[in-house]
């Protein structure tokens, strides 16, 4: 059963009326929750993914405010074409959520990882985020109030074991966020990162119960984390009102990691 936001039951308190946003990896999980939240907040969204049937079905469900564009974050040409197609579908871009990522290294020690897995994770999570932002840069600059939200992970903040390629990639995303903020700031575009904790989505179904309990016992707010816990932070960072916040990392994990 999906935990995504039901717009009829829980209308968002943050509004994105007229804002045009591309979300990568949005056919399921946290990306799907972002897409639903954007539409519920009055925005328009392009869902991009390699899961074409699911992405198209979600866009159809969300109605005229949503479009689907294929995008493979491991393929530079696909990224460039996908971003341009998203901008064309929406008549421009005001926001980009770099959500698409893979784990692939879960449960393996760093000695058990092979170089091909390491490279695959880095290609999608790091290079893909970089290239998507580069491709979106002129569209966001034309908006005059462009917003980039990068999805990091709190695993990179506390050093989660048996997840080395993934946490390294998310550490790189945090570092890139700061550099991107300085490069894009003069264009009026902000770049920030969110670091969610272990969230109950399809992509985390593989995580052992022991790890779920470790998070549950370590949070200041002792309950499971769901996608709706993360979407409000992303919505705020997409608004015009967030225009003087850039280069920042916001952990959203119920107080599991305290800065």
JOHU-V980488 format. One record per helix or strand of 2 or more residues. SS is the DSSP state (A for helix, B for strand). FROM is the first residue (numbers start at 0). LEN is the number of residues. If there is no record, write none. Layout:
SS & FROM & LEN
SS & FROM & LEN
//
This chain:
B & 19 & 5
A & 28 & 12
B & 43 & 6
A & 51 & 14
B & 65 & 5
A & 75 & 15
B & 94 & 4
A & 114 & 29
B & 146 & 5
A & 154 & 4
A & 163 & 22
B & 189 & 7
A & 201 & 3
A & 208 & 10
A & 227 & 11
A & 239 & 3
B & 248 & 4
//
